[in-house]
Amino acid sequence: MKRIGLIGGMSWESTAVYYRMINEGVRAARGGLASADLLVHSLNFEEVVALQKAGRWDLAGELLAASARRLEAAGADCVLICTNTMHLVSPAVAGAVSIPLVDIIAETGAALRAAGRRRPLLLATRYTMEHGFYADRMEAHAGIRPIVPDEADRATVHRVIFEELCAGRVLDASRRELQGIVARGRAAGADSVVLGCTEICLSLDPAKLDLPGFDSTAIHAAAALRFALGTGAQGQLRERIAA
């Protein structure tokens, strides 16, 4: 089994989901009391958010690159950035280490393409929805151009993520708001929905939406498992973990 390195803490609420999913996947594949060989470096999210708000993506990239180097030095065989938004700085992270970076955008794009989806609605932070990096890379990796909610709905999703989910608050009223945004996306022509923030799975079940749901957290965790255990062992594992 190869060792997985997680750059976490952004927020720790979703990093806990990664830890659970990866360990559940190893147990499902290996049986008994088997669990994952993994390392977690959990950053102080408050510091990362301050850099996001200030637009200092260069410094954020340096922070995450340093984390990746620590994980590599500790023996990690691959590294994951456990957040969609911070994949904005993934080139800096990938360039800082000699081990593979398992990319959440590439993996989610591959899952969409395999399912024949071409017009996904993207639910994510404002940074991910409005900055060009996500759509550009999704198009480059999978030939898919995501669509985003309108300005008011983007503000709602961003608020729910940062003011509620990242703080461990999962509210029924906000779940209904998110479900309404998905319904409006379907009316606008979306053929699927990407839970493009690693906390949204805390609120929305991708199997219970008006559109086929793709949970980027589950897809990313499944990709880490394929790397750690070998592709041949993962035929049914992705079905179990990824939406």
N, C-alpha and C positions, 0 to 999 in steps of 0.2 A: 504494500500500500504506500502510495506517495503522500508526502506531507503537504497539506493545504495551508496557506497563509492568508489570513483575513485582515484587511485594513478596515476596522469597524469603528463603532461609536458615533455614527453619523446617520441616524441616531442609534443609541444602544438598543432601543426597542426593536429595531429591525435586525440588528446584529444577533440578538437572541434568537430570532426566527431562523437566520442562517445556521446557527449552531444546532438548533433542534432539527432542522430539515436534513442537514448533512449527516448528523449522527443517526437519524432515523433511516436514512438511505443506506448507510453502511450496515446497520443491523439487518435491514431487509435483504441486502445482498449477501451478507456473510453469515447471518444467523447468530443464535446464542447471545453472548454478551459483547459481541464485536461493536466497536465504536471507532470514530474517525481519529486519524492522526492529524491534528491541526494546531495551528498557532493563531492567536488573536492579538493584534495590537489595537487597543481601543483608544481612539483620540478623544480629546475634550471637544465636544461638539460646539460649545459656546465659542471657542476660538475659531473654529471653521466657519461658523455662521457669521462672525464678525468680518472675516475676510471676504465671504460672499457678499455681504451687504456693502462693503467698501469697494467691491469690484477688483480686489487684489487676488485674482486667480493665479498670478505668478507666484505669490507667496504661498497660496494654498497648494499649488503644484509642488513647491519645494517641501512643504510639510508632509504631504503624502508620499513623495519620493523618498524622503528620509525614513518614513515608516516601512516602505517596501524594502529598503536596504537592510533595515533591522530584521525583518522577517527572513530575508534571504540569508543573512549572517547566522540566524538561529536555526537554519536548516530547512526552510520551506522550499518545496519543489515548484510551486506556482504561487501566484498572488491574486487575490480578488479585492477590488474596491467595493465595499458593501453598501453602495449607494449609486443611484443613477446620475444625480446631479454632478457628483464629483468625477464622473467620467469625462467631464469637460477638460480635466487636467490629466487624463489617462496617458497621453503621449509622454508627458514628463515622467510619470511613474514607470511606464514600460521602459523608457530610456535609461532609467536609473539602476536597473537590475539585469541580470543575465538569465533569469528564470522567466517562464511565460506569464503574461498577464491574461487572465480569463476575462474577456470583455463582455459586459452585460448587454451592450447595444447589439453587438454582433450575434450573440446567442439568441436574443429575443427576436432579431430580424430573421434568423434561420428558422426559428419555431413558427413565425408568421408565414414565411415563404413555404415551409413544408405543409402547412395547413391550407395553403391556397388563398391566404388573405392578402389583400393589396391596398386596403384603405382603412388602416386602424386609427381609432381615436386614441390619442395619447393623454392620459391623466398623470400629472407629475407636478413638480414644483414649477413656479413661474420661470425659474432659470432654465429648466429643462425644456419647458414648452415654448419659451420665447427666444432663447438663444439658438442660433443655427446649428450648433454642434450635433445635437441628437438627430434631427431630421437628415442632415447631410451624411452622417455616418450610417444611419439606417439605409439610406438610399444607396450608398456606396457598397455596403455589405450585402444587402438583400434586394436591391432594386425596388424598395418600398418607401413611399413618402408619407409619413404620418400626418394626420390632420389634428388640429387642436380645438378646444372649446373657444367660445367667444370670450371677450375681455372680462365680462362679469363672472362667467363660470371659471375662468382661469384664476381669478382672484379668490373665488370660493375654495377651489381645490388647494391652492397655496396656503390659505388660512387654515383649513382643516389639517393639513400636513404639519405645519409648524406650530400652531397654537394648541392642537389637540393630540394628534397621533404621536408626534415626537415627544410629547409630555405624558404619554401613557393614558390619554383620555380618548375613549372610543364611544361616541355618542350616537344614539339611534337617529336623532334629528339630522346629524351631519351625514350619516349613511344614506338617509333618504334624499338629501341634497345631491350627493354623488350619484345615486341611482337616477335621479332626474337629469343630470348632466349626460349620463350614458344614453338615456332615452332620447334626448335632444340630438345627440351625436348620431344615433341610428336614423332619426328623421332627416338628418342632413346628409345621409349617404354613407356613413361609416359601416364597414362590414365586420368589425371586431373592435375590441378595446384592449389597450395595453395598460396594465397597472404599472406605470413607469416611474413610480416612486416606491422604494422598498418598504415603506410603512403602510401603503394603501391596502395591502392584503390584511392588515389588522382590522379594517372596516368592511371591505367588500370581499365577498366570495366570488371568484371569477366564474364559477359554475352556476351562479344564480343571478345573472345579469341579462339585460335585453339583447346583448350581443355576445358572441363567443369571447371569453376572457382569457388573456395571456398575462399571467403573474410574473413579472420580471424577476422577483426574488426567487420564486420556485425554479424558474428556468435557469437562473444563474447558479443556484445551489446544485441543480442536476448536472450542469456542465462541470462544476468542480468535482462531483462524484465520478463522472466519466473519466476525468483526468486522473483522479487518485486511484481508481479501481481498474481502469482499462475499459475501452469502448465495448469489448465483447461481453462484459458483465452488465451492461446498462440497458439492454433491450427493453425490459419491462420497468426498470427503475424510473425512467423519465415519465412513463405513463402514471406512475404512482405519485410523483412529486410535482411535476409541472402541470399547470392548468392547460 
